[in-house]
């Protein structure tokens, strides 16, 4: 558990690109974002229980003997949890989703009586809202007119009500203790974050009782109540049918999975459904993952938009026919560019700078590269015209940040956000960004800028080849001018490594090692996706082989990020393994690529989501569920494999005809 008393790992997400919820397999709602998918977050917790034999049992509580299964309804973002308990004569099914056209979370309960006697009891629903992640200043009130609890603070209102008229309610005043006792006191308003509702149940033997709870959002009390009444008027059956049809129509408009295999198709479609949930409808920003470490207790957070991740994701969107989502991301990118032409580390949905720890030059370079890939995919002249001012500023920024000594981008933070230096991955991204900017410049008739960009990109390529090969390890260096602490610097010098010390105007020292020989999967970026080197380049192939040998995790398989990776235990990652898969496809080693792709398929979660990491001991998801970049890398790998299969088949056919 993190300091917010919530799990780091969740089982599922649901939403409509304005409202986003993260769920446990047991049906518990841990977080709810609205009206954007990254901020603000409002829910402390939503729980449901049953009053049976005058005692309360919480359906999500495994300590009370409840066992749970969960799965998405096929080809939708509707999540269904099933709960049973040897201690209780019922089975409970909870279907949860967010209405596509209205910001309402739907929680539908089907309760089956397994006993031979009529069951009399109640369903109890406890809701605690820390609106804007703030335990202070919340109010909850019960309105008899609408038979609903409304939680509110400032411009955020959440009305909670059922499909049936409730029999008990309580606003605040120790609502959790009251709910746990099964007796609510009828208090109608309190300056408190929580409240509870209950509905009496009478279930004959073998019968099912059905009841729906709605959580409706609005910027005023009237809006929230109106959304609640709209959902009630639809009823659960129509709401579920409409939501299922919405998601199936969404998939129908995408490029079908190009590999005819059920398990690949299922994960491919789940990836497209996930990418939609994690794209903000209003702004177009794509977040890395739903936030799960809001206190930054073990990492720096994930609920933000990184230009680097999003460029990969937008490319996957283009490949899968989601051109509108990709276009809207690049529209957003125009709002996030800094005045100097850079794109900083990460941003909120509105383009404002998010908590950050330094320039990563690959972020903006990746966006420039991605913009050109997007143009190539759709050949939209309006997009080229709209993007051009930002491309021009971005190109000039990259040109101003090249080291005259090495030709590589000046020291910045690496893509793993852990060290400062002149990293080859950052250089590869700059190469791709400059080539993309040059192509735009030629399209716009700016020959001078195009030449500057092409010349700088070519110098980057030449310097990588001439300066960055590590003969001892038969692989490219990870980078040059690596900044380290004083102790590491002294130990490296004693081992015969070269380095320098720089002293700034305030007298602070920076310890710099001339070379960084660490094997890192990001070196594959020299080929995939930025194209500094072709896949059949001998040194590129040797580097990939060295990466696979050094970074494959014994037993569980998959590739870790780099040698000695300490983050969350040094686990293999989904995206790193798929990165090597993509390189093997480009190399023509399709059987090896299929094995790597299969590893990713085998390590999806039980509901079909891709995590960031896989525990190196247990083989289970270890961190971040879902990671949008993981899903994008899967989609890209599937398309690349299909294209390679088609090319191989065509070549075989031509050979047989000859």
N, C-alpha and C positions, 0 to 999 in steps of 0.2 A: 504493500500500500504506500502511496505517496503522502506527503503531509496534508493533502486535502482529504485524506481517508477514502481515497478512491483507487481502484487498481490502475496500474500502468497499462496492462493489456486488456483490451475489450474484445468482444466476440463479433460484433456486427455494428454497422451504421445504417441509418435510414435518413431520408430527408427529401427535400424538393429544390435544393440549390439556394434556398433562402433560410430554411430551417434545417438544422442538422442535429441528429441525436446519436449518441454512442450507447450501445446496449451490452448487457451481459447475456450469455446463453440462457440464463434463468429468468429473463424477462425484465430484470431491473434496468431502469434508465439512469445512467451515471452522469450524463452531460447533455445539455440542450443549448445550441447556439441559435440566435435569431436577433435581428433580421439578416445577418450575414453569417457565413459558415465558419468564420474565424473569430468573430468578436461581435457582441459580448456573449459570454456563457452565463446561464442563469440557474441551472438546476443544482441543488445540493444532492437530492436523491428523490426518485419516485419508486415506491414499493407497493406491493399488493399482498393481501393476506385473506385468510378465511376464518370466520368464527364458526367453529364446530364444537359441539358439546360444551358450550360456554367457555371455550378457550380460543385464543388467537394463534394461528399457525401462519407464518409468513412463507408464501409460496416459493420465494427465492432463497430460502435458508436451508442450506445443505445440512447444517447441524441439527435440524429438526427432522432429518430423514428424507428430505426431498431430493429427488434425482432429476436431472434436466437434460434435454436434448434441444438442439436448435438448428434451423435451416432456413434459407431464403426460399420463398415460393419461386419456382422455376422462372427464370428470365424476368424477374422483378426485383424491386428493392422493398419487398414486403417480407418481414422477418417473423417466423413462427417458432415460439418456444413451447415445449411440452414438459410438463412436470407431473411426477407421481411420487407417492410416498407410502411405504408399507404401514406407516402409522395412521394414515388417513384414507378413508374409503372413497377417494375421488381421484380423477385425472383432470388436469387443467391444461388447456391450450390457450396461449396468449399470442394473438396476431397483432403486429405493430407496424405502422407505416405513417407517413406524412402525406396529406392530400396534395396532389400536384398543383392545384389552382387555389389553395387556401392554406394558410399557415396554421394547420391543426395537426397535432399528433394524435393518432387514433390507437387506442389500446383495447382490443376486443378479447373478452374472456369467455371461453366455453368450458363449463364445469360439468363433468359427467359423474353421476352417482354410481359407484361400483357395488354398493351394498344392496341388501335385500329389503332395506327399510327406507322410508321417506326421510330425507335429510332436511333438517331445518337449521338455518344458520344465517350467515351474512358474508358478503364480499366487502372488504375494507380497503380503501385506497388512501395511502399516505403520500402527501406531496410537500416537499420542502424546497423552497426557492431562495437561493442566494443571488438575487438579481444583480447582474453585472459582476458576478463573482464576489459579491459583498454581503457579508452576514448582517451588516447594519442597514437601518432605514427601510426595511421591508415591512409591508402591511398585508394582512390577509383578511378578507371579509366574506361572509356568506350572504348571498342575495336570494331571498326566498322567491322573488319574482322570476328569477332565471334558474333557480335550483342549482346554484353553482358557487364554488369557492373561487374568489379572484385574488391572486397574488399580484402586488404591484409595487413599483418604485419608479419615480420620475415617469419617463415615457414608455415604460415597459409594463404591460399588463398580460396576465395569463389566467384565463378562466378555465376551471376544471369542473366538469359536470358529466353526468351519465346519460345513457339512453333511457333509463328509468328514473323515476323520482326517488331521491335518496330517503332513507328512513332516519338517519342520524347524521349530524355534522358537528364539526368543532373548528373554530378559527383560533389558532395559537393556543396560549395558556396550557403549556405542557402537552401539546397535541400528540407527540410521539408516545408518551407514557399512556395517554388516554387510548390511543389506537391500539397499543399493545395489550391493554386490558379489555378491549372490545366495547368500551362504554364511552361514547362521545357526549360532551356536556351541553351542546347547543349554543356555545358562545359564538356570537356573530361577527365580531371584529376584534383584531388585536394587532399591535405593532410587533409582529413576529414573522419569521420566515415560513412557518409550517402550519398545516391544517390537515384535516381528514374528513372523508365521507364514507358512509356505509350504506349498503342496500341489502334488505332481507332476501333470503333465498329459501325456496321450498322446492326440493328436487325429488320427484318420485324415483323408485328403484329403476336403475338402468337408463334413466332419462338424462338429458343435457339441459342445463340452464345457461342462457347466453345473455351477456351484458357488456356494453361498450362504455369506456371512459374516454372522454375527449379532453385534450389540453390545447386550448385555442389562444393564439397570440394576437396582440394588437397594440398600437401605440397610444390608444385611449381605452378607457373601460368600455365604452360603447363599441369600439371596433372588436375588442376581444369577445364580448358577449355576442355580437353579430356573427362572428366567425363560428362560435360555439353553436349558435342556433342554426346556422347554415349546415354544419356537419350533422346535427341532429336530424334536420329535415331530409338529408340524404339517406340517413340510416346506414348501418354497417355494410349491408350486402352491396348496395349501390356504390358506396364509397370504395369498398375493396375492389369491385369490378372495374370502376373507373381508374383506380390507381394501377391495377394490373395491366389494363389496356394501355394506359399512358406509357408504362415502361416497355411494353412489348412493341408498341408503335415506335418508341425511341430506338429500339434495337433494329426494327425493320428498316429504318432510314440510314443505318450504318452499312459499311462494307461487310458482307458476311465473312465469317471466319474462313480463310483461304485454305485451311488444312482440314480434310474431311475425317476428323477423328473426334468422337464424342467428348472425351476428357479435355482435349485441347479447345474444342468449341465452347464447352461450359466455362472454362477459366477465361477464355477470350471475351465472352459476353459479360462475365462478372467483372472483368477489368474495365470494359466500356461503361457498365452501370456505375462502377465505383468512381471513375474519372468524372462522370457527370455530377455525382453527389458532391465531389470535392472541388467543383468549379463554382465560384460565386456568381449567381445569376445577374445581379445588378452590375458588378464591376468587370467580370471576366477573369479575376484572379484565380489561380489554381494553388491550393495549399498543399504542402508536403504530406500532411496527415492531420486527422482530427487531434487537437491538443489533448495530451494525456499526462503531462508533467507541468502543470500550470505554475508550480512553485520553483521550477528549474532545479529540482533536487538531485537529478541524476544526469541532466543534459540541459541544453539551452532552449528546449521547446521545439515543437514541430508545426504548430498551427499558423504558419506564415507562408508567404509566397516567395520562393527562391527563383530567380531568373534561370539559373542553371537547370534545376530539376524541371521547371516548367517548359524550357525549350525542348527537352527530350519528350515531355508529356505532350506538348502541342504537335510535335512531329508524329507521335503515335496517333494523335487525334486525326491529323491529316491523312495518315495511312488508312485509317479505319472509317473514313468518310465523314468525320465530325468537323468539317471545315468551319462551321459557325462557331463552335467552341474554341477552336484554334484562333480564328480571327478575333474573337472577343478577348482572348488572352493578350494578343499583340496590341489590341486597342488599349487594354489596361497598361501594358508595358510603356506605352507613350506617356501615361500619367505618372509613372514611377521613376522616370529618368531624372537624374540630378541635373542642375544647370550646367555643370562642367562636361556633360555628355556621358557620365558614368551611370551604371546601375549598381547600387550598393548591395550589400549581402542579402537582405531580405526585407519584405514589406508587408504591411497590412493590406486588406482588400481595397482600401481607398488610395493606395499608392504611398501612404505615409511610411517613413522609415520605421522598421520594427527594431526591437532590441538587437544590438549588433556588436561585433568585435573586430571590425576592420574590413577594408576593401579586399574583395576577391575578384581579381580582374577577369576571371573566367565567367563570372556572372553576366556582365554586359556583353562580352565576346560571344557567349552562347546565344544570347538574344539576337544579336546581329546575324549569326549563323542561322538560327532558327527562322528569322524573318525571311531570309532568302530561300530556305527550304519551303517555307509556306508559299512564297510567291511561285516557285517552280511547280508546286503541286497544283495550283489553281490559276496561275497566269492572270491575276486580277490587276489591271492597271490602276484601279482606284486605291487598292491596298498599297501599291508601290508609291503612289503620289502621297498618300497619307503618312506612310512610314518614312519617307525620304528625309525630312528635317531631322528626325531622331537618329536615323542611320548616319547622316552626315556628322552630327555632333558626336555620336558614338565612335565613328571612325577617327575623328580628330583626337578624341580622348585616348584611344588605343595607340595612335601614332605618337602621342606625347609621353606615353608611359613605357617606351622601349629603352632598354639599357644600351647605351652606345658602345659599351665594351663587349657585351655578349650577344646583342641583337635580340635577346629574349625580353619578355615583359619584366619590368622592374619588380623587386620583391613585393609580394602580396601574400595574403593568407591562402592556403591550398584548399582544394575542393572539400576535404574532410574537416576543414576549419580548425586545424590543430597546430599548424606551423607556418612560419613566414620564410619565403625564399623565392627563387626563380624556378618554379616548378614546370616540368615538361608538359604536364596536363594543361596547366594555364597557358603555356606557350602554344600548345596545339589548339586550344580554344581561340586564342588570339589569331592564330593562322586562319582558322575557319571563319572567324568574325570579320577579319580583314578581307578575305576572299569574297565573302558575302557582300560586304560594303562596296568592294570594287565592282561587283556585278551590278549592284544598284546604281552606282555612279555611272557606269557605262550606259545603263538603261536610261538614266536621266541626262546624259550628255555631258557629264563632268569628267572629262578625260584626265585632267590633272590629278584629281583625287583618286581616280581609279588607278593611275600609274603609281601614285604614292603607296596606296594600299597593297597593290600587287608586289611592288618592290620590297616593302617591309615584310610581307608574308613570305616571300621567297628567301629573304635573309634569315627569317626565323627557321625555315626548313633547313637551309644550309648550315646554320649554326648548330642545330640539333644533331645533324649528321656529323659535322666536323668536330664538335666539342663535347658531345654528351654520350658517346659510346663508352661503355665500361667493359674493356676487354677481359678483365679478370672474372667478371660474372657472366660474360656473354649476354649482356642485356644493356638497355639504355639506363643511364642514371635517372633517378627520380627528379633531380634538379640540381641547380647550382646555387651558391651563396645562401646556404641554409643557416638561419639564425638559431642559435642554441644558447643554453645557459653556460655560465662560466665553468662549472665542473665538467660538463660534457665536452666543452671546448678544450680544456686542459688534457683530458683523457684522450681525445682524438689526436691532439698534437703529439702526445707521448707515444701514440701508436703509429706515428709517421704521417698523419694526415695534414693537409695544408689548410691554413686559415688566416684570417685577419681580424683585427679589432678596430672598430670605428668608434670615435668619440664625438658626441654632438656638442652643440654650443653650450649646453648646460652641464657638460661633463659626464653625461651618462654613456656607458659603454655598451656596444652591441658586438657580440661574439659571433663570428661568421665562419662557417666551414665552406671550403671551396666547392665541395661536391657532396651530394646526397646519393649514396649507392643503393638505398633501400628498394627492394622489389615491391612494386605497388601496382595493383590491378588497373589504376587509372592510366598507366602507360599505354594501355590498349587504345586510349583516346587518340594516340598518334595516328591510328588507322580508323577506328570506329568511334565517333562518327565524323571526325574532322578532316581526315584524308591527307594528313601531312605525308604519310608513307602508304604505299599500296600494301594489300594483304600479303602479296607474294614477295615483298622485300625480305631479303635474307635476314637482316638484323631485326626487322620487325617480328619475323617468325621465331627467331631465337629468343627474343624478349618474351613473347607470348608463352613459349615452352618453359622458360625459366619461371615465369609467373605461375603457371599451372603447377609446376613441380614444387615450388616453395610455398604456395598459398592454399593448396588443396588441404582441407582439414581431414586428418586420418579418421576413419570410422564413419562419421556422419556425412562426409563429402562436402561439396560446395567450396567456394573460395572466400577466404577472409580478405579484408581490404589491402593489407600490407603486412610485411614481416613485423612481428612484435606488437601487433595492434592490441591496445589494452582496453578499448571501449566496450563496455558491457561484457567483458570476458574474452574478447577476441574471437567472436563467432564468425562463421560463414554468413554471407549476405545473399539474398535472392538476386539483387541487381548486379552484383559483381560476377556471379555465376552466369547470369544471362549475358553479361558483357562479353565474357569469353566465348559463350555460345555464338554470339553474333560474329565475333572475329573468326571462329572456326567455319561458320557459314561462308564468309567472304573468302576464306582460304580454300574452300572446296572440300573441307573435311567434314562432310555432312553427318557421318555416323557419330563422330565425337560431339558434334553440335546437338544431335538428337538426344544423346545421353545427358548432356547438360540441361537441355530443355526439360527432359523427363525429371531431372532432379528438382527443378522448380515446381513442376506439377505435383510431384510426390510430397512436397513440403508446403503446399498451400494449407490454410487452416481448414478445420472441419466444415466450415460454411463457404469455402471457396475464395477466401481473401489471401492476399500475399503480404506477408510481414516484411519488415526490413531485414531481420536477422533470424537465424535458426540456432538454437542452443547447441553448442559443440558437443555436449555430453548426452542430452536427451533426444535431440533431433526435433524438438518442438519449437514453435515460434518463441523468440526470445525478447523482442523489442519492436514496438511500433506496429500496430495493426489498424487499418491497412496503410501501406506506404504507396503513395500514388506513383512514384518513380519506379517501384518494383513492377506495378501493373503495366506501366508504359513500356518498360523494357521487355516484358513478356509479349505484348502486342507487337512491338517492333521485331522481335525474334521470330514470331510466328509468320509475319509477312515476309521477312527475309528468307526463311526456310522454304516457304511456298514458292517464292520467286526462284530460289536455287533449284528446287525440285523440278520446276517447270523448265528451267534452262537445261538441266541435265537430261530431262526426258526429250526435249527438242533436239539436243545434240545427239542423243542415242538414236532417235528416229532418223535424223539426217544421215548418220553414219551407216545405218542399216540400208537406207535407200541407195547410198553410194556403193 
